[in-house]
Amino acid sequence: MKLILIYGLLFCLFQKAYSQEAMKDTSVLKEAVIRGRKPLVQQRPDGIVVNVENSIMTKGSSALEVLERSAGIIIDRRNNNIFLNGKDGVMVMFDGKLMRMPLSQVITLLQGMSADDIEKIELLTTPPSKYDADGSAGLINIVLKKNKRRGTHGNLSVTGGYGWREKSTASLNLAHNTQRSNLYGTYSFSHDRTYTNVYITGTNDFPVLGGMLDVLFLDTTRTTQNNHNFTAGWERRISPKTSIGASLIYSINGTKLHAINNAGYNVLPDSLLSFRGTVDLRNHWHNLVSSVWLEQKIREDEKITFDMDYLLYSNDNPSEVQSSFTDKHGDRAGTNDDSLFSPAQRGHANTLIRVGVVKADYERQLNRKLRLESGAKGTYTRTSSTSGLESVVNGEWTPRSETVNNVVMREGIAAAYASVDVGLDSATHVTMGARYEYSDTRLPAIHRSGGFLFPSLFFSHKVGARSEVQLSYTGRISRPTYNDLASFVGYVDPVAVFTGNPLLRPTITKNVKLGYNIGDYTFSVLAGHDDHPIQETQLTESPDKDLMYVSPQNFVYRDELTFQANLPWKVNDWWNMSYSLTGGWRRFKEDFTVVPVKKTWFGCSLSFTQTFRLPKSYSAELSGWWNSSTYWGMIRAEGFGALNVGVKKDLKNNGGTLQVAVSDVLRTLQIRMRFGTLTREAFATTSYVRVNTESRIFPIIKLTYSRSFGTGPGAQQRERKGSRDEIDRIRK
């Protein structure tokens, strides 16, 4: 019945939009073939949808590269963070399943995933109550492709490329669909050898190194990544009212990193110190997301769905450091701490995360204008981690006791939600909902529990045939992750380490969004307030004043007023443009430094795509993005961006497509950051950081061949709504 209602609604919309035009032509058509192309960006009350499969640049790209080109997204590759509309605190989902793993590994997963497997990306700044409340900035839902045509179908894509070194990607997608069952699977492999270099100048006041000093630091990092990604799914209608299914996502990543660090310290007035170190790191992890579900119709307008998910993440991350730290005479520098200034150090880090999820959703059409949705969900997470550093002291490996970490975290979250959708008239809809979540988190010496209620409101009103006004309000929360809380230690240099902060508080967010659509043009204004926002990679001092901690910290508050516009423009039959602008006013206050700081600034992001349909089955695309100066906590990030170009050729006789894509054509992708611009930071640190990515040496060029194949009629199959339960808007 649900499917019939959907198709009926689409038919009515189509008939209304074209009825006047149809009346002008009295010809009788024996057969009508309707083909539509979704716009690159669509706006809904809860966020925007980027239909990435409509972009030429998608072929041969990674999922992370496609995400980076999306409106309002900033990828901080240096600190492994994702910003949505200028805010961190983003949760990432695949097909509605939260990736409950460290964000740094989510970024690695996205970097190794072929964008050919992605249908669309949903950027949800005000998600409805049926979604988890995690993520103060919102949710990014990556929807994978599912071939729904009847019969057996597939797609093969192979990419070879070069930048600093070689790149390659291969992807195979298969599906076999019958009237009652669907079976699909995808395998992709990616290989990438890449390069970055970091240049840092600054000043510090380190007593352990002799006091005030000038610093010059150079880092050259060469990384090799190999990724395997496998997805599979099965759906079957076992009776007219009962359907079952299962899905699986499995990923394996192997990374080798070799970094060479050189640093010079001028301890004022005239003492010179030199540091040289090599870091060899291996990272091997695998991630499993599995799900089974049952959908039971009670009657035509009422159904219940049960889901069970199991997520597994395992990571092994050993490292070795060889270094020398000498004065101007070539003698060993530093204090008498043999472990801190040992020329040989090694680290180990092992993490295992297990997540179990049980969920039930109930839907009922109470009457013609009133629809009820409700559900309950239970999530249990167990995270175990061991890590530490060892130093060679007197010829033997000796553990550094201050770095040893062996922690188990257990977290349970119980949630329930209910929402009512009211059709006030044919043009106006109101959805009111609420979600309650109770969480219990336990680490050694830490036990936190509590419940939060998150109300939500969505309003939409059509103004004429092509315009719509949207209004939404939601509450969100960002709970500290295991890595945020655990007091682990990761090596940076002899006087600096990465660590967690067990005193972190959760972030509570309130967002109000006003949107307006006219045709394919979309505009919105988002007002948000965060209490105790969590900011990663902030600088503090150890209790003994001998180490700099790079750790997450709570700010007091953060406010934003963000404007967003998506402007598609058809120049003529062969030239189309699409521009997206996101930006506005931002403000925060922090109090963890000696002198608290309030900061207000304006920031924006711009992205555009131009597509050209050329003669002889050629097409081309020019795209780019740019982010203005902004603040990542106390870190000032200067503006940066990139320009990309792609050309595609459709081969004759269904021979597939051949495409060339060039990323960062102008070699502009350089990230510049400044520390100590707002107040006195830890150890009086002031520094300028310049990160040169691989494409600064030479643009990344990729050649992709893709071909679809299959047999059977092209009849559309039923698509399971799952936990997303959302339908793309169809526009004239």
Buried (B, 14 or more C-beta within 10 A) or exposed (E): EBEEEEEEEEEEBBEEBEEEEEEEEEEEEEEEEEEEEBBBBBBBBBBBBBBBBBBBBBBBBBBBBBBBBBBBBBBBBBBBBBBBBBBBBBBBBBBBBBBBBBBBBBBBBBBBBBBBBBBBBBBBBBBBBBBBBBBBBBBBBBBBBBBBBBBBBBBBBBBBBBBBBEBBBBBBBBBBBBEEBBBBBBBBBBBBBBBBBBBBEBBBBBEBBBEBBBBEBBBBBBBBBBBBBBBBBBBBBEEEEEBBBBBBBBBBBBBBBEBBBEBBBBBEEEBBBBBBBEBBBEBBBBBBBBBBBBBBBEEEBBBBBBBBBEBBBBBBBBBBBBBEBBBEEEEEBBEEBBBBBBEBBBBEBBBBBBBBBEBBBBBBBEEEEEBBBBBBBBBBBBBBBBBBBBBBBEEEEBEBEBBBBEBBBEBBBBBBBBBBBBBEEEEEBBBBBBBBBEBBBBBEEBEBEEEBEBBBBBBBBBEEEBEBBBBBBBBBBBBBBBBBBBBBBBBBBBBBBBBBBBEBEBBBBBBBBBBBBEEBBBBBBBBBBBBBBBBBBBBBBBEEEBBBBBBBBBBBBBBBEBBBBBBBEEEEEEBBBBBBBBBBBBBBBBEBBEEEBEBEBEBBBBBBBBBBEEEEEEBBBBBBBBBBBBBBBBBBBBBBBBBBBBBBBBEEEEEBBBBBBBBBBEBBBBBBBBBBBBEEBBBBBBBBBBBBBBBBBEBBBBBBBBBBEBEEEEEEBBEBBBBBBBEBBEBE
